[in-house]
Amino acid sequence: MKIQRTRSQERILTLLKSLKQAISAQDIYVKLREGKDSMGLATVYRSLETLKLEGAVQVRTVANGESLYSTAQEDKHHLTCLQCGASIPIHECPVHELENQLHQSHQFKIFYHTLEFFGLCTACQVAP
């Protein structure tokens, strides 16, 4: 079944697919304003919410409370420093088997998952 998306949703998806990193809704708004026809910030948020609910976009909330959006291509895992905010990607995933078990036992359609550990990076551990 083909999902019918609005023009705004398609523009946001195109932007997210062109980026190599997650981006905030405010930054999406600014980047889209640079184009020939902009959209309102409320439209950006509504479109992101719809795309999230259909599994096309994933959101990650970082230590400062900011939400970052990216296309839901793969699961994301990070070590995040609570002091400086550095976010280090983790490339191995210890929970794929659990995801499969949850899908089977609850018939729950899982789009993606995130795993994040919070603490202090090496530099912040030695800083006075």
C-alpha positions in Angstrom: 0.0 0.0 0.0 1.4 3.4 -1.1 1.4 6.0 1.6 -0.1 9.3 0.5 2.2 12.1 1.8 1.8 15.8 1.7 4.2 18.0 -0.2 5.6 19.3 3.1 6.3 15.7 4.3 8.0 14.8 1.0 10.2 17.9 1.2 11.2 17.1 4.8 12.0 13.4 3.9 14.1 14.6 0.9 16.0 16.9 3.1 16.6 14.3 5.8 17.7 11.7 3.2 20.3 14.2 1.9 21.9 14.7 5.3 24.5 12.5 6.9 23.4 13.3 10.5 20.3 13.9 12.6 18.9 17.4 12.7 16.5 19.4 14.9 13.1 20.6 13.8 14.3 24.2 14.0 17.2 23.4 11.7 14.9 21.6 9.3 12.8 24.8 9.3 15.8 27.0 8.6 17.1 24.8 5.8 13.7 24.6 4.1 13.4 28.4 4.3 16.6 28.7 2.2 14.7 27.0 -0.6 12.3 28.8 -3.0 9.2 28.2 -1.0 9.2 27.9 2.8 6.9 26.3 5.3 5.9 27.3 8.8 7.5 25.8 11.9 4.2 24.4 13.0 3.9 22.6 9.6 7.5 21.2 10.1 6.5 19.8 13.5 3.2 18.3 12.3 4.9 16.7 9.3 7.6 15.2 11.5 5.1 13.8 13.8 3.1 12.1 11.0 6.4 10.8 9.4 7.4 9.4 12.8 4.1 7.6 13.4 4.4 5.9 10.0 8.0 4.8 10.7 9.7 6.9 8.0 11.5 9.2 10.5 13.1 8.5 13.8 13.6 10.9 16.6 16.4 10.9 19.2 16.4 13.1 22.3 19.9 14.2 23.3 21.1 15.1 26.8 20.0 18.8 26.6 16.5 17.8 25.7 16.7 18.6 22.0 15.0 16.2 19.6 17.0 15.2 16.5 15.3 13.7 13.4 16.7 11.4 10.8 15.3 8.9 8.3 14.5 5.6 9.9 17.2 3.6 8.0 18.9 1.9 10.8 18.9 1.6 14.5 21.0 4.2 16.4 23.1 3.6 19.4 25.2 6.2 21.3 27.4 7.0 24.3 26.5 10.6 25.3 28.5 12.8 27.6 26.4 14.6 30.1 29.0 17.4 30.6 30.1 18.4 27.1 27.3 16.8 25.1 29.6 14.7 22.8 27.7 11.8 21.3 29.8 8.8 20.2 28.1 6.2 17.9 28.1 2.6 18.9 28.1 0.3 15.9 27.2 -3.1 17.5 23.7 -3.8 18.7 23.1 -6.0 21.8 19.3 -5.8 21.5 18.4 -7.1 18.1 17.3 -10.5 19.4 15.2 -8.8 22.1 13.5 -6.8 19.4 12.7 -9.9 17.4 11.3 -11.6 20.6 9.1 -8.6 21.4 7.8 -8.5 17.8 6.8 -12.1 18.1 5.4 -12.2 21.6 3.4 -8.9 21.3 2.7 -8.7 17.6 4.1 -5.2 17.8 5.3 -3.6 14.6 8.7 -2.2 15.4 10.0 0.5 13.1 13.4 1.1 14.9 14.9 1.3 18.3 17.5 3.5 20.0 20.0 2.6 22.7 21.8 5.4 24.6 24.2 5.4 27.5 24.8 8.6 29.5 27.9 9.4 31.4 31.2 11.3 31.1 33.6 11.0 28.1 37.3 10.6 28.7 38.1 14.3 28.4 35.4 15.3 30.9 36.5 12.7 33.4 40.0 14.3 33.6 38.9 17.9 33.4 39.2 19.8 36.7 
